[in-house]
């Protein structure tokens, strides 16, 4: 998770961009912060999905095979 300070900075820079007051240096900072945010989001989402187990109404495990393979590979590496 990105710190509250970094999220606030992203929002501040976005506001400046909307007002047309964003310098080239600030634009680079915004790009770097956005990349960090997206990388963190994707990592968290990937971890969430990889720890998921899908069960149907009858209680059967219907987790997709690809997900089961990823889980077993990660367990093998640990």
VEXZA-874424 format. One record per residue: residue number from 1; x, y, z of N, C-alpha, C in turn. Coordinates in steps of 0.1 Angstrom, whole numbers, plus 5000, padded with zeros to 4 digits. Layout:
VEXZA-874424
[rec NUM; [X; Y; Z]; [X; Y; Z]; [X; Y; Z]];
...
This chain:
VEXZA-874424
[rec 1; [5008; 4988; 5000]; [5000; 5000; 5000]; [5009; 5012; 5000]];
[rec 2; [5005; 5022; 4992]; [5012; 5034; 4991]; [5009; 5043; 5003]];
[rec 3; [5019; 5051; 5008]; [5017; 5059; 5020]; [5006; 5070; 5017]];
[rec 4; [5000; 5075; 5028]; [4990; 5085; 5026]; [4997; 5098; 5020]];
[rec 5; [5009; 5100; 5024]; [5016; 5112; 5019]; [5018; 5111; 5004]];
[rec 6; [5021; 5099; 4999]; [5024; 5098; 4984]; [5010; 5099; 4977]];
[rec 7; [5000; 5093; 4982]; [4986; 5094; 4976]; [4982; 5109; 4976]];
[rec 8; [4984; 5116; 4986]; [4981; 5130; 4987]; [4989; 5138; 4976]];
[rec 9; [5001; 5135; 4975]; [5010; 5141; 4965]; [5005; 5139; 4951]];
[rec 10; [5001; 5126; 4948]; [4995; 5123; 4935]; [4983; 5132; 4932]];
[rec 11; [4974; 5133; 4942]; [4962; 5141; 4940]; [4966; 5156; 4938]];
[rec 12; [4976; 5160; 4946]; [4980; 5174; 4945]; [4985; 5177; 4931]];
[rec 13; [4994; 5168; 4926]; [4999; 5170; 4912]; [4989; 5169; 4902]];
[rec 14; [4979; 5160; 4904]; [4968; 5159; 4894]; [4960; 5172; 4894]];
[rec 15; [4958; 5178; 4905]; [4950; 5191; 4906]; [4958; 5202; 4898]];
[rec 16; [4971; 5202; 4900]; [4980; 5212; 4893]; [4979; 5210; 4878]];
[rec 17; [4978; 5197; 4874]; [4978; 5194; 4860]; [4965; 5199; 4854]];
[rec 18; [4954; 5197; 4861]; [4941; 5202; 4856]; [4940; 5217; 4855]];
[rec 19; [4948; 5224; 4864]; [4948; 5239; 4864]; [4958; 5244; 4854]];
[rec 20; [4966; 5235; 4848]; [4976; 5239; 4838]; [4989; 5244; 4844]];
[rec 21; [4991; 5241; 4856]; [5003; 5246; 4864]; [5014; 5236; 4866]];
[rec 22; [5013; 5225; 4858]; [5023; 5214; 4861]; [5035; 5216; 4852]];
[rec 23; [5047; 5217; 4859]; [5059; 5219; 4852]; [5064; 5205; 4847]];
[rec 24; [5074; 5205; 4839]; [5080; 5193; 4833]; [5085; 5184; 4845]];
[rec 25; [5092; 5191; 4854]; [5098; 5183; 4866]; [5087; 5177; 4874]];
[rec 26; [5076; 5185; 4876]; [5065; 5179; 4884]; [5058; 5168; 4877]];
[rec 27; [5057; 5169; 4863]; [5051; 5159; 4855]; [5059; 5146; 4857]];
[rec 28; [5072; 5147; 4857]; [5080; 5135; 4859]; [5078; 5128; 4872]];
[rec 29; [5077; 5137; 4883]; [5074; 5132; 4896]; [5060; 5125; 4896]];
[rec 30; [5050; 5131; 4890]; [5037; 5125; 4890]; [5037; 5112; 4883]];
[rec 31; [5044; 5111; 4872]; [5046; 5098; 4864]; [5052; 5087; 4873]];
[rec 32; [5062; 5091; 4880]; [5069; 5081; 4888]; [5060; 5076; 4900]];
[rec 33; [5053; 5086; 4906]; [5044; 5082; 4917]; [5032; 5073; 4912]];
[rec 34; [5027; 5077; 4900]; [5016; 5069; 4894]; [5021; 5055; 4891]];
[rec 35; [5033; 5053; 4886]; [5039; 5040; 4883]; [5040; 5032; 4896]];
[rec 36; [5045; 5038; 4906]; [5047; 5032; 4919]; [5033; 5027; 4924]];
[rec 37; [5023; 5036; 4923]; [5009; 5032; 4927]; [5004; 5020; 4920]];
[rec 38; [5005; 5021; 4906]; [5000; 5010; 4898]; [5008; 4997; 4901]];
[rec 39; [5021; 4997; 4903]; [5029; 4985; 4906]; [5024; 4979; 4919]];
[rec 40; [5022; 4988; 4929]; [5017; 4983; 4942]; [5003; 4977; 4941]];
[rec 41; [4994; 4984; 4934]; [4981; 4979; 4932]; [4981; 4965; 4925]];
[rec 42; [4988; 4964; 4914]; [4989; 4951; 4907]; [4994; 4940; 4915]];
[rec 43; [5004; 4943; 4923]; [5010; 4933; 4932]; [5000; 4928; 4942]];
[rec 44; [4993; 4938; 4948]; [4983; 4934; 4958]; [4972; 4926; 4952]];
[rec 45; [4967; 4930; 4940]; [4956; 4923; 4934]; [4961; 4909; 4930]];
[rec 46; [4973; 4908; 4925]; [4978; 4895; 4921]; [4979; 4885; 4933]];
[rec 47; [4983; 4890; 4944]; [4984; 4882; 4957]; [4970; 4878; 4961]];
[rec 48; [4960; 4887; 4960]; [4947; 4884; 4964]; [4941; 4873; 4956]];
[rec 49; [4943; 4874; 4943]; [4937; 4864; 4933]; [4944; 4851; 4935]];
[rec 50; [4957; 4851; 4938]; [4965; 4838; 4939]; [4961; 4831; 4952]];
[rec 51; [4956; 4838; 4962]; [4952; 4832; 4974]; [4937; 4828; 4975]];
[rec 52; [4930; 4829; 4963]; [4916; 4827; 4962]; [4913; 4813; 4960]];
[rec 53; [4902; 4808; 4965]; [4897; 4795; 4962]; [4882; 4796; 4958]];
[rec 54; [4878; 4791; 4946]; [4865; 4792; 4941]; [4857; 4780; 4944]];
[rec 55; [4845; 4782; 4951]; [4837; 4771; 4955]; [4823; 4773; 4949]];
[rec 56; [4817; 4763; 4942]; [4804; 4764; 4937]; [4793; 4762; 4948]];
[rec 57; [4780; 4763; 4944]; [4769; 4762; 4953]; [4769; 4749; 4960]];
[rec 58; [4774; 4738; 4954]; [4773; 4725; 4960]; [4786; 4722; 4968]];
[rec 59; [4795; 4732; 4970]; [4807; 4730; 4978]; [4818; 4724; 4971]];
[rec 60; [4818; 4723; 4958]; [4829; 4717; 4950]; [4839; 4728; 4947]];
[rec 61; [4852; 4724; 4947]; [4862; 4733; 4944]; [4863; 4735; 4929]];
[rec 62; [4860; 4747; 4924]; [4860; 4749; 4909]; [4871; 4760; 4906]];
[rec 63; [4881; 4760; 4914]; [4892; 4770; 4911]; [4898; 4766; 4897]];
[rec 64; [4900; 4776; 4889]; [4906; 4774; 4876]; [4920; 4767; 4877]];
[rec 65; [4923; 4758; 4867]; [4935; 4751; 4868]; [4947; 4760; 4867]];
[rec 66; [4947; 4770; 4860]; [4958; 4779; 4859]; [4961; 4785; 4873]];
[rec 67; [4951; 4789; 4880]; [4953; 4794; 4894]; [4959; 4783; 4903]];
[rec 68; [4954; 4771; 4902]; [4959; 4760; 4910]; [4974; 4758; 4907]];
[rec 69; [4978; 4759; 4894]; [4992; 4757; 4890]; [5001; 4768; 4896]];
[rec 70; [4996; 4780; 4895]; [5004; 4791; 4901]; [5006; 4789; 4916]];
[rec 71; [4995; 4785; 4923]; [4996; 4782; 4938]; [5006; 4771; 4940]];
[rec 72; [5006; 4760; 4933]; [5015; 4749; 4935]; [5029; 4753; 4932]];
[rec 73; [5032; 4761; 4922]; [5045; 4766; 4919]; [5050; 4775; 4930]];
[rec 74; [5042; 4784; 4935]; [5046; 4793; 4946]; [5049; 4785; 4959]];
[rec 75; [5041; 4775; 4962]; [5043; 4766; 4973]; [5056; 4758; 4972]];
[rec 76; [5059; 4754; 4960]; [5071; 4747; 4957]; [5084; 4755; 4959]];
[rec 77; [5083; 4768; 4955]; [5094; 4777; 4957]; [5096; 4781; 4971]];
[rec 78; [5086; 4781; 4979]; [5087; 4785; 4994]; [5092; 4773; 5002]];
